[in-house]
Amino acid sequence: MPLSTAIHALRQQSIVDEQMYALLDDLRVIGNRAAHGSAENEFSKEEALRYGKLTDDIIGQIRFLS
């Protein structure tokens, strides 16, 4: 199952709220850009830092919910 489909299913079933859905989708988009970028469109340092911040935010949300 594609990650986008899984994230959408989690939201539809109210397993994650809108904020967590947005964080997960942002993480997916940035991860795809890193994995599928081209030489003309390099993955930037800012994007790498944003990816790290998003993962920290998601981990914080999961810990809060646990």
PQR file with spaces between the fields and no chain letter, atoms N, CA, C, O and H, PARSE charges and radii, in Angstrom:
ATOM       1  N    MET     1       0.858   -1.177    0.000 -0.4000 1.5000
ATOM       2  CA   MET     1       0.000    0.000    0.000 -0.0000 2.0000
ATOM       3  C    MET     1       0.898    1.233    0.000  0.5500 1.7000
ATOM       4  O    MET     1       1.812    1.328    0.820 -0.5500 1.4000
ATOM       5  N    PRO     2       0.657    2.159   -0.891 -0.5600 1.5000
ATOM       6  CA   PRO     2       1.442    3.390   -0.897  0.2800 2.0000
ATOM       7  C    PRO     2       1.267    4.165    0.427  0.5500 1.7000
ATOM       8  O    PRO     2       0.205    4.128    1.048 -0.5500 1.4000
ATOM       9  N    LEU     3       2.309    4.847    0.826 -0.4000 1.5000
ATOM      10  CA   LEU     3       2.265    5.598    2.080 -0.0000 2.0000
ATOM      11  C    LEU     3       1.147    6.626    2.082  0.5500 1.7000
ATOM      12  O    LEU     3       0.489    6.816    3.104 -0.5500 1.4000
ATOM      13  H    LEU     3       3.171    4.877    0.322  0.4000 1.0000
ATOM      14  N    SER     4       0.921    7.284    0.967 -0.4000 1.5000
ATOM      15  CA   SER     4      -0.154    8.288    0.906 -0.0000 2.0000
ATOM      16  C    SER     4      -1.512    7.653    1.186  0.5500 1.7000
ATOM      17  O    SER     4      -2.353    8.255    1.853 -0.5500 1.4000
ATOM      18  H    SER     4       1.456    7.129    0.136  0.4000 1.0000
ATOM      19  N    THR     5      -1.727    6.443    0.682 -0.4000 1.5000
ATOM      20  CA   THR     5      -2.983    5.733    0.921 -0.0000 2.0000
ATOM      21  C    THR     5      -3.115    5.354    2.395  0.5500 1.7000
ATOM      22  O    THR     5      -4.190    5.484    2.981 -0.5500 1.4000
ATOM      23  H    THR     5      -1.044    5.954    0.141  0.4000 1.0000
ATOM      24  N    ALA     6      -2.031    4.892    2.980 -0.4000 1.5000
ATOM      25  CA   ALA     6      -2.051    4.516    4.401 -0.0000 2.0000
ATOM      26  C    ALA     6      -2.343    5.727    5.284  0.5500 1.7000
ATOM      27  O    ALA     6      -3.147    5.638    6.212 -0.5500 1.4000
ATOM      28  H    ALA     6      -1.158    4.787    2.504  0.4000 1.0000
ATOM      29  N    ILE     7      -1.701    6.843    5.002 -0.4000 1.5000
ATOM      30  CA   ILE     7      -1.920    8.068    5.785 -0.0000 2.0000
ATOM      31  C    ILE     7      -3.368    8.518    5.651  0.5500 1.7000
ATOM      32  O    ILE     7      -4.003    8.896    6.636 -0.5500 1.4000
ATOM      33  H    ILE     7      -1.048    6.915    4.248  0.4000 1.0000
ATOM      34  N    HIS     8      -3.878    8.476    4.445 -0.4000 1.5000
ATOM      35  CA   HIS     8      -5.265    8.883    4.209 -0.0000 2.0000
ATOM      36  C    HIS     8      -6.238    7.955    4.957  0.5500 1.7000
ATOM      37  O    HIS     8      -7.224    8.421    5.529 -0.5500 1.4000
ATOM      38  H    HIS     8      -3.362    8.169    3.645  0.4000 1.0000
ATOM      39  N    ALA     9      -5.961    6.654    4.951 -0.4000 1.5000
ATOM      40  CA   ALA     9      -6.822    5.696    5.649 -0.0000 2.0000
ATOM      41  C    ALA     9      -6.806    5.956    7.159  0.5500 1.7000
ATOM      42  O    ALA     9      -7.847    5.870    7.811 -0.5500 1.4000
ATOM      43  H    ALA     9      -5.160    6.275    4.486  0.4000 1.0000
ATOM      44  N    LEU    10      -5.644    6.271    7.712 -0.4000 1.5000
ATOM      45  CA   LEU    10      -5.554    6.597    9.138 -0.0000 2.0000
ATOM      46  C    LEU    10      -6.426    7.801    9.478  0.5500 1.7000
ATOM      47  O    LEU    10      -7.079    7.827   10.521 -0.5500 1.4000
ATOM      48  H    LEU    10      -4.799    6.341    7.183  0.4000 1.0000
ATOM      49  N    ARG    11      -6.433    8.783    8.608 -0.4000 1.5000
ATOM      50  CA   ARG    11      -7.245    9.986    8.851 -0.0000 2.0000
ATOM      51  C    ARG    11      -8.731    9.673    8.697  0.5500 1.7000
ATOM      52  O    ARG    11      -9.542   10.105    9.516 -0.5500 1.4000
ATOM      53  H    ARG    11      -5.903    8.762    7.761  0.4000 1.0000
ATOM      54  N    GLN    12      -9.089    8.937    7.669 -0.4000 1.5000
ATOM      55  CA   GLN    12     -10.499    8.600    7.437 -0.0000 2.0000
ATOM      56  C    GLN    12     -11.095    7.821    8.599  0.5500 1.7000
ATOM      57  O    GLN    12     -12.276    7.969    8.913 -0.5500 1.4000
ATOM      58  H    GLN    12      -8.430    8.586    7.004  0.4000 1.0000
ATOM      59  N    GLN    13     -10.273    6.987    9.240 -0.4000 1.5000
ATOM      60  CA   GLN    13     -10.752    6.176   10.351 -0.0000 2.0000
ATOM      61  C    GLN    13     -10.575    6.885   11.695  0.5500 1.7000
ATOM      62  O    GLN    13     -10.778    6.282   12.749 -0.5500 1.4000
ATOM      63  H    GLN    13      -9.313    6.867    8.985  0.4000 1.0000
ATOM      64  N    SER    14     -10.198    8.162   11.657 -0.4000 1.5000
ATOM      65  CA   SER    14      -9.994    8.986   12.853 -0.0000 2.0000
ATOM      66  C    SER    14      -8.943    8.416   13.801  0.5500 1.7000
ATOM      67  O    SER    14      -9.007    8.627   15.012 -0.5500 1.4000
ATOM      68  H    SER    14     -10.033    8.652   10.801  0.4000 1.0000
ATOM      69  N    ILE    15      -7.982    7.695   13.241 -0.4000 1.5000
ATOM      70  CA   ILE    15      -6.874    7.177   14.050 -0.0000 2.0000
ATOM      71  C    ILE    15      -5.876    8.299   14.315  0.5500 1.7000
ATOM      72  O    ILE    15      -5.256    8.358   15.378 -0.5500 1.4000
ATOM      73  H    ILE    15      -7.930    7.523   12.257  0.4000 1.0000
ATOM      74  N    VAL    16      -5.730    9.183   13.341 -0.4000 1.5000
ATOM      75  CA   VAL    16      -4.892   10.371   13.530 -0.0000 2.0000
ATOM      76  C    VAL    16      -5.752   11.606   13.302  0.5500 1.7000
ATOM      77  O    VAL    16      -6.711   11.581   12.531 -0.5500 1.4000
ATOM      78  H    VAL    16      -6.233    9.135   12.478  0.4000 1.0000
ATOM      79  N    ASP    17      -5.392   12.687   13.987 -0.4000 1.5000
ATOM      80  CA   ASP    17      -6.127   13.937   13.797 -0.0000 2.0000
ATOM      81  C    ASP    17      -5.558   14.706   12.607  0.5500 1.7000
ATOM      82  O    ASP    17      -4.601   14.267   11.970 -0.5500 1.4000
ATOM      83  H    ASP    17      -4.613   12.707   14.614  0.4000 1.0000
ATOM      84  N    GLU    18      -6.155   15.845   12.320 -0.4000 1.5000
ATOM      85  CA   GLU    18      -5.753   16.642   11.151 -0.0000 2.0000
ATOM      86  C    GLU    18      -4.295   17.098   11.253  0.5500 1.7000
ATOM      87  O    GLU    18      -3.583   17.127   10.249 -0.5500 1.4000
ATOM      88  H    GLU    18      -6.933   16.202   12.838  0.4000 1.0000
ATOM      89  N    GLN    19      -3.853   17.451   12.457 -0.4000 1.5000
ATOM      90  CA   GLN    19      -2.467   17.904   12.652 -0.0000 2.0000
ATOM      91  C    GLN    19      -1.481   16.779   12.358  0.5500 1.7000
ATOM      92  O    GLN    19      -0.497   16.990   11.649 -0.5500 1.4000
ATOM      93  H    GLN    19      -4.431   17.428   13.273  0.4000 1.0000
ATOM      94  N    MET    20      -1.735   15.587   12.894 -0.4000 1.5000
ATOM      95  CA   MET    20      -0.844   14.458   12.646 -0.0000 2.0000
ATOM      96  C    MET    20      -0.889   14.063   11.178  0.5500 1.7000
ATOM      97  O    MET    20       0.140   13.717   10.599 -0.5500 1.4000
ATOM      98  H    MET    20      -2.535   15.416   13.469  0.4000 1.0000
ATOM      99  N    TYR    21      -2.056   14.111   10.578 -0.4000 1.5000
ATOM     100  CA   TYR    21      -2.181   13.817    9.147 -0.0000 2.0000
ATOM     101  C    TYR    21      -1.297   14.763    8.335  0.5500 1.7000
ATOM     102  O    TYR    21      -0.581   14.332    7.432 -0.5500 1.4000
ATOM     103  H    TYR    21      -2.892   14.393   11.048  0.4000 1.0000
ATOM     104  N    ALA    22      -1.353   16.037    8.657 -0.4000 1.5000
ATOM     105  CA   ALA    22      -0.553   17.029    7.931 -0.0000 2.0000
ATOM     106  C    ALA    22       0.942   16.776    8.130  0.5500 1.7000
ATOM     107  O    ALA    22       1.714   16.869    7.176 -0.5500 1.4000
ATOM     108  H    ALA    22      -1.935   16.387    9.391  0.4000 1.0000
ATOM     109  N    LEU    23       1.353   16.461    9.348 -0.4000 1.5000
ATOM     110  CA   LEU    23       2.768   16.170    9.615 -0.0000 2.0000
ATOM     111  C    LEU    23       3.227   14.949    8.824  0.5500 1.7000
ATOM     112  O    LEU    23       4.285   14.974    8.195 -0.5500 1.4000
ATOM     113  H    LEU    23       0.726   16.386   10.123  0.4000 1.0000
ATOM     114  N    LEU    24       2.434   13.886    8.857 -0.4000 1.5000
ATOM     115  CA   LEU    24       2.796   12.670    8.128 -0.0000 2.0000
ATOM     116  C    LEU    24       2.853   12.903    6.625  0.5500 1.7000
ATOM     117  O    LEU    24       3.736   12.379    5.947 -0.5500 1.4000
ATOM     118  H    LEU    24       1.575   13.866    9.368  0.4000 1.0000
ATOM     119  N    ASP    25       1.920   13.684    6.106 -0.4000 1.5000
ATOM     120  CA   ASP    25       1.912   13.953    4.672 -0.0000 2.0000
ATOM     121  C    ASP    25       3.097   14.825    4.274  0.5500 1.7000
ATOM     122  O    ASP    25       3.704   14.595    3.228 -0.5500 1.4000
ATOM     123  H    ASP    25       1.203   14.110    6.658  0.4000 1.0000
ATOM     124  N    ASP    26       3.434   15.816    5.088 -0.4000 1.5000
ATOM     125  CA   ASP    26       4.626   16.633    4.813 -0.0000 2.0000
ATOM     126  C    ASP    26       5.879   15.765    4.806  0.5500 1.7000
ATOM     127  O    ASP    26       6.740   15.908    3.938 -0.5500 1.4000
ATOM     128  H    ASP    26       2.941   16.002    5.937  0.4000 1.0000
ATOM     129  N    LEU    27       5.975   14.866    5.780 -0.4000 1.5000
ATOM     130  CA   LEU    27       7.117   13.967    5.857 -0.0000 2.0000
ATOM     131  C    LEU    27       7.196   13.094    4.605  0.5500 1.7000
ATOM     132  O    LEU    27       8.280   12.868    4.067 -0.5500 1.4000
ATOM     133  H    LEU    27       5.276   14.749    6.486  0.4000 1.0000
ATOM     134  N    ARG    28       6.055   12.609    4.149 -0.4000 1.5000
ATOM     135  CA   ARG    28       6.003   11.780    2.938 -0.0000 2.0000
ATOM     136  C    ARG    28       6.479   12.564    1.711  0.5500 1.7000
ATOM     137  O    ARG    28       7.262   12.055    0.908 -0.5500 1.4000
ATOM     138  H    ARG    28       5.175   12.791    4.585  0.4000 1.0000
ATOM     139  N    VAL    29       6.005   13.797    1.572 -0.4000 1.5000
ATOM     140  CA   VAL    29       6.365   14.620    0.420 -0.0000 2.0000
ATOM     141  C    VAL    29       7.869   14.903    0.405  0.5500 1.7000
ATOM     142  O    VAL    29       8.519   14.772   -0.632 -0.5500 1.4000
ATOM     143  H    VAL    29       5.369   14.211    2.223  0.4000 1.0000
ATOM     144  N    ILE    30       8.413   15.289    1.551 -0.4000 1.5000
ATOM     145  CA   ILE    30       9.844   15.598    1.616 -0.0000 2.0000
ATOM     146  C    ILE    30      10.669   14.330    1.383  0.5500 1.7000
ATOM     147  O    ILE    30      11.691   14.370    0.698 -0.5500 1.4000
ATOM     148  H    ILE    30       7.885   15.396    2.394  0.4000 1.0000
ATOM     149  N    GLY    31      10.226   13.206    1.954 -0.4000 1.5000
ATOM     150  CA   GLY    31      10.932   11.945    1.740 -0.0000 2.0000
ATOM     151  C    GLY    31      10.944   11.525    0.277  0.5500 1.7000
ATOM     152  O    GLY    31      11.959   11.053   -0.233 -0.5500 1.4000
ATOM     153  H    GLY    31       9.396   13.173    2.511  0.4000 1.0000
ATOM     154  N    ASN    32       9.815   11.699   -0.391 -0.4000 1.5000
ATOM     155  CA   ASN    32       9.756   11.391   -1.823 -0.0000 2.0000
ATOM     156  C    ASN    32      10.687   12.279   -2.621  0.5500 1.7000
ATOM     157  O    ASN    32      11.350   11.827   -3.555 -0.5500 1.4000
ATOM     158  H    ASN    32       8.990   12.083    0.023  0.4000 1.0000
ATOM     159  N    ARG    33      10.731   13.543   -2.246 -0.4000 1.5000
ATOM     160  CA   ARG    33      11.621   14.473   -2.952 -0.0000 2.0000
ATOM     161  C    ARG    33      13.082   14.053   -2.772  0.5500 1.7000
ATOM     162  O    ARG    33      13.872   14.119   -3.714 -0.5500 1.4000
ATOM     163  H    ARG    33      10.192   13.910   -1.488  0.4000 1.0000
ATOM     164  N    ALA    34      13.435   13.625   -1.566 -0.4000 1.5000
ATOM     165  CA   ALA    34      14.810   13.187   -1.312 -0.0000 2.0000
ATOM     166  C    ALA    34      15.122   11.911   -2.099  0.5500 1.7000
ATOM     167  O    ALA    34      16.207   11.771   -2.664 -0.5500 1.4000
ATOM     168  H    ALA    34      12.793   13.572   -0.801  0.4000 1.0000
ATOM     169  N    ALA    35      14.173   10.997   -2.130 -0.4000 1.5000
ATOM     170  CA   ALA    35      14.400    9.709   -2.790 -0.0000 2.0000
ATOM     171  C    ALA    35      14.377    9.800   -4.311  0.5500 1.7000
ATOM     172  O    ALA    35      15.076    9.050   -4.993 -0.5500 1.4000
ATOM     173  H    ALA    35      13.292   11.111   -1.671  0.4000 1.0000
ATOM     174  N    HIS    36      13.578   10.712   -4.838 -0.4000 1.5000
ATOM     175  CA   HIS    36      13.369   10.750   -6.281 -0.0000 2.0000
ATOM     176  C    HIS    36      13.830   12.044   -6.935  0.5500 1.7000
ATOM     177  O    HIS    36      13.459   12.330   -8.073 -0.5500 1.4000
ATOM     178  H    HIS    36      13.011   11.321   -4.284  0.4000 1.0000
ATOM     179  N    GLY    37      14.629   12.823   -6.234 -0.4000 1.5000
ATOM     180  CA   GLY    37      15.128   14.084   -6.784 -0.0000 2.0000
ATOM     181  C    GLY    37      16.072   13.845   -7.951  0.5500 1.7000
ATOM     182  O    GLY    37      16.528   12.726   -8.187 -0.5500 1.4000
ATOM     183  H    GLY    37      14.931   12.591   -5.309  0.4000 1.0000
ATOM     184  N    SER    38      16.346   14.897   -8.656 -0.4000 1.5000
ATOM     185  CA   SER    38      17.254   14.799   -9.796 -0.0000 2.0000
ATOM     186  C    SER    38      18.457   15.706   -9.569  0.5500 1.7000
ATOM     187  O    SER    38      18.480   16.503   -8.630 -0.5500 1.4000
ATOM     188  H    SER    38      15.976   15.806   -8.464  0.4000 1.0000
ATOM     189  N    ALA    39      19.440   15.578  -10.425 -0.4000 1.5000
ATOM     190  CA   ALA    39      20.653   16.389  -10.309 -0.0000 2.0000
ATOM     191  C    ALA    39      20.334   17.873  -10.452  0.5500 1.7000
ATOM     192  O    ALA    39      20.979   18.714   -9.827 -0.5500 1.4000
ATOM     193  H    ALA    39      19.421   14.931  -11.187  0.4000 1.0000
ATOM     194  N    GLU    40      19.338   18.193  -11.277 -0.4000 1.5000
ATOM     195  CA   GLU    40      18.966   19.591  -11.478 -0.0000 2.0000
ATOM     196  C    GLU    40      18.182   20.145  -10.291  0.5500 1.7000
ATOM     197  O    GLU    40      18.129   21.357  -10.085 -0.5500 1.4000
ATOM     198  H    GLU    40      18.814   17.509  -11.785  0.4000 1.0000
ATOM     199  N    ASN    41      17.582   19.259   -9.522 -0.4000 1.5000
ATOM     200  CA   ASN    41      16.702   19.663   -8.435 -0.0000 2.0000
ATOM     201  C    ASN    41      17.167   18.977   -7.153  0.5500 1.7000
ATOM     202  O    ASN    41      16.496   18.080   -6.643 -0.5500 1.4000
ATOM     203  H    ASN    41      17.626   18.274   -9.689  0.4000 1.0000
ATOM     204  N    GLU    42      18.321   19.404   -6.634 -0.4000 1.5000
ATOM     205  CA   GLU    42      18.937   18.760   -5.483 -0.0000 2.0000
ATOM     206  C    GLU    42      18.133   18.967   -4.204  0.5500 1.7000
ATOM     207  O    GLU    42      17.450   19.976   -4.029 -0.5500 1.4000
ATOM     208  H    GLU    42      18.867   20.133   -7.048  0.4000 1.0000
ATOM     209  N    PHE    43      18.236   17.994   -3.330 -0.4000 1.5000
ATOM     210  CA   PHE    43      17.626   18.059   -2.004 -0.0000 2.0000
ATOM     211  C    PHE    43      18.462   19.028   -1.166  0.5500 1.7000
ATOM     212  O    PHE    43      19.668   18.836   -1.009 -0.5500 1.4000
ATOM     213  H    PHE    43      18.791   17.175   -3.472  0.4000 1.0000
ATOM     214  N    SER    44      17.829   20.055   -0.634 -0.4000 1.5000
ATOM     215  CA   SER    44      18.573   21.117    0.046 -0.0000 2.0000
ATOM     216  C    SER    44      18.789   20.825    1.529  0.5500 1.7000
ATOM     217  O    SER    44      18.127   19.972    2.121 -0.5500 1.4000
ATOM     218  H    SER    44      16.850   20.211   -0.761  0.4000 1.0000
ATOM     219  N    LYS    45      19.720   21.548    2.097 -0.4000 1.5000
ATOM     220  CA   LYS    45      19.981   21.454    3.530 -0.0000 2.0000
ATOM     221  C    LYS    45      18.728   21.847    4.320  0.5500 1.7000
ATOM     222  O    LYS    45      18.415   21.226    5.336 -0.5500 1.4000
ATOM     223  H    LYS    45      20.258   22.241    1.616  0.4000 1.0000
ATOM     224  N    GLU    46      18.017   22.868    3.856 -0.4000 1.5000
ATOM     225  CA   GLU    46      16.795   23.312    4.533 -0.0000 2.0000
ATOM     226  C    GLU    46      15.739   22.215    4.552  0.5500 1.7000
ATOM     227  O    GLU    46      15.036   22.038    5.547 -0.5500 1.4000
ATOM     228  H    GLU    46      18.271   23.372    3.031  0.4000 1.0000
ATOM     229  N    GLU    47      15.632   21.475    3.443 -0.4000 1.5000
ATOM     230  CA   GLU    47      14.671   20.382    3.383 -0.0000 2.0000
ATOM     231  C    GLU    47      15.071   19.255    4.344  0.5500 1.7000
ATOM     232  O    GLU    47      14.216   18.650    4.990 -0.5500 1.4000
ATOM     233  H    GLU    47      16.204   21.619    2.635  0.4000 1.0000
ATOM     234  N    ALA    48      16.355   18.986    4.429 -0.4000 1.5000
ATOM     235  CA   ALA    48      16.836   17.959    5.362 -0.0000 2.0000
ATOM     236  C    ALA    48      16.535   18.362    6.804  0.5500 1.7000
ATOM     237  O    ALA    48      16.114   17.531    7.608 -0.5500 1.4000
ATOM     238  H    ALA    48      17.050   19.477    3.904  0.4000 1.0000
ATOM     239  N    LEU    49      16.747   19.623    7.125 -0.4000 1.5000
ATOM     240  CA   LEU    49      16.445   20.112    8.475 -0.0000 2.0000
ATOM     241  C    LEU    49      14.944   20.058    8.747  0.5500 1.7000
ATOM     242  O    LEU    49      14.526   19.702    9.849 -0.5500 1.4000
ATOM     243  H    LEU    49      17.088   20.299    6.472  0.4000 1.0000
ATOM     244  N    ARG    50      14.140   20.407    7.757 -0.4000 1.5000
ATOM     245  CA   ARG    50      12.680   20.336    7.915 -0.0000 2.0000
ATOM     246  C    ARG    50      12.236   18.890    8.127  0.5500 1.7000
ATOM     247  O    ARG    50      11.346   18.628    8.936 -0.5500 1.4000
ATOM     248  H    ARG    50      14.479   20.696    6.862  0.4000 1.0000
ATOM     249  N    TYR    51      12.846   17.956    7.410 -0.4000 1.5000
ATOM     250  CA   TYR    51      12.537   16.538    7.575 -0.0000 2.0000
ATOM     251  C    TYR    51      12.836   16.107    9.012  0.5500 1.7000
ATOM     252  O    TYR    51      12.035   15.411    9.636 -0.5500 1.4000
ATOM     253  H    TYR    51      13.569   18.168    6.753  0.4000 1.0000
ATOM     254  N    GLY    52      13.980   16.519    9.525 -0.4000 1.5000
ATOM     255  CA   GLY    52      14.338   16.192   10.902 -0.0000 2.0000
ATOM     256  C    GLY    52      13.361   16.773   11.901  0.5500 1.7000
ATOM     257  O    GLY    52      12.984   16.101   12.861 -0.5500 1.4000
ATOM     258  H    GLY    52      14.630   17.085    9.017  0.4000 1.0000
ATOM     259  N    LYS    53      12.943   18.016   11.690 -0.4000 1.5000
ATOM     260  CA   LYS    53      11.988   18.655   12.599 -0.0000 2.0000
ATOM     261  C    LYS    53      10.634   17.947   12.540  0.5500 1.7000
ATOM     262  O    LYS    53       9.993   17.739   13.570 -0.5500 1.4000
ATOM     263  H    LYS    53      13.249   18.563   10.911  0.4000 1.0000
ATOM     264  N    LEU    54      10.207   17.584   11.347 -0.4000 1.5000
ATOM     265  CA   LEU    54       8.935   16.870   11.212 -0.0000 2.0000
ATOM     266  C    LEU    54       8.970   15.531   11.951  0.5500 1.7000
ATOM     267  O    LEU    54       8.006   15.165   12.623 -0.5500 1.4000
ATOM     268  H    LEU    54      10.728   17.753   10.510  0.4000 1.0000
ATOM     269  N    THR    55      10.080   14.803   11.825 -0.4000 1.5000
ATOM     270  CA   THR    55      10.167   13.524   12.533 -0.0000 2.0000
ATOM     271  C    THR    55      10.127   13.745   14.042  0.5500 1.7000
ATOM     272  O    THR    55       9.486   12.980   14.764 -0.5500 1.4000
ATOM     273  H    THR    55      10.863   15.100   11.279  0.4000 1.0000
ATOM     274  N    ASP    56      10.808   14.786   14.525 -0.4000 1.5000
ATOM     275  CA   ASP    56      10.759   15.101   15.957 -0.0000 2.0000
ATOM     276  C    ASP    56       9.341   15.447   16.390  0.5500 1.7000
ATOM     277  O    ASP    56       8.894   15.013   17.451 -0.5500 1.4000
ATOM     278  H    ASP    56      11.328   15.407   13.939  0.4000 1.0000
ATOM     279  N    ASP    57       8.634   16.219   15.584 -0.4000 1.5000
ATOM     280  CA   ASP    57       7.248   16.595   15.901 -0.0000 2.0000
ATOM     281  C    ASP    57       6.335   15.372   15.950  0.5500 1.7000
ATOM     282  O    ASP    57       5.495   15.249   16.842 -0.5500 1.4000
ATOM     283  H    ASP    57       8.997   16.571   14.722  0.4000 1.0000
ATOM     284  N    ILE    58       6.505   14.478   14.993 -0.4000 1.5000
ATOM     285  CA   ILE    58       5.675   13.273   14.949 -0.0000 2.0000
ATOM     286  C    ILE    58       5.972   12.379   16.154  0.5500 1.7000
ATOM     287  O    ILE    58       5.050   11.852   16.777 -0.5500 1.4000
ATOM     288  H    ILE    58       7.187   14.578   14.268  0.4000 1.0000
ATOM     289  N    ILE    59       7.240   12.208   16.478 -0.4000 1.5000
ATOM     290  CA   ILE    59       7.600   11.402   17.643 -0.0000 2.0000
ATOM     291  C    ILE    59       7.008   12.010   18.913  0.5500 1.7000
ATOM     292  O    ILE    59       6.511   11.289   19.778 -0.5500 1.4000
ATOM     293  H    ILE    59       7.989   12.635   15.972  0.4000 1.0000
ATOM     294  N    GLY    60       7.062   13.326   19.021 -0.4000 1.5000
ATOM     295  CA   GLY    60       6.468   14.000   20.178 -0.0000 2.0000
ATOM     296  C    GLY    60       4.972   13.761   20.262  0.5500 1.7000
ATOM     297  O    GLY    60       4.446   13.518   21.349 -0.5500 1.4000
ATOM     298  H    GLY    60       7.466   13.911   18.318  0.4000 1.0000
ATOM     299  N    GLN    61       4.278   13.825   19.133 -0.4000 1.5000
ATOM     300  CA   GLN    61       2.836   13.571   19.106 -0.0000 2.0000
ATOM     301  C    GLN    61       2.509   12.126   19.501  0.5500 1.7000
ATOM     302  O    GLN    61       1.554   11.881   20.238 -0.5500 1.4000
ATOM     303  H    GLN    61       4.705   14.021   18.251  0.4000 1.0000
ATOM     304  N    ILE    62       3.292   11.190   19.015 -0.4000 1.5000
ATOM     305  CA   ILE    62       3.052    9.777   19.338 -0.0000 2.0000
ATOM     306  C    ILE    62       3.285    9.541   20.833  0.5500 1.7000
ATOM     307  O    ILE    62       2.508    8.839   21.480 -0.5500 1.4000
ATOM     308  H    ILE    62       4.067   11.389   18.416  0.4000 1.0000
ATOM     309  N    ARG    63       4.334   10.117   21.369 -0.4000 1.5000
ATOM     310  CA   ARG    63       4.595    9.969   22.801 -0.0000 2.0000
ATOM     311  C    ARG    63       3.464   10.579   23.629  0.5500 1.7000
ATOM     312  O    ARG    63       3.062   10.020   24.650 -0.5500 1.4000
ATOM     313  H    ARG    63       4.965   10.688   20.843  0.4000 1.0000
ATOM     314  N    PHE    64       2.966   11.710   23.190 -0.4000 1.5000
ATOM     315  CA   PHE    64       1.879   12.382   23.893 -0.0000 2.0000
ATOM     316  C    PHE    64       0.624   11.505   23.917  0.5500 1.7000
ATOM     317  O    PHE    64      -0.088   11.453   24.920 -0.5500 1.4000
ATOM     318  H    PHE    64       3.293   12.164   22.361  0.4000 1.0000
ATOM     319  N    LEU    65       0.363   10.821   22.809 -0.4000 1.5000
ATOM     320  CA   LEU    65      -0.828    9.995   22.687 -0.0000 2.0000
ATOM     321  C    LEU    65      -0.686    8.637   23.380  0.5500 1.7000
ATOM     322  O    LEU    65      -1.684    7.974   23.665 -0.5500 1.4000
ATOM     323  H    LEU    65       0.941   10.863   21.994  0.4000 1.0000
ATOM     324  N    SER    66       0.542    8.233   23.646 -0.4000 1.5000
ATOM     325  CA   SER    66       0.772    6.914   24.255 -0.0000 2.0000
ATOM     326  C    SER    66       0.563    6.924   25.746  0.5500 1.7000
ATOM     327  O    SER    66       0.718    5.892   26.398 -0.5500 1.4000
ATOM     328  H    SER    66       1.352    8.772   23.415  0.4000 1.0000
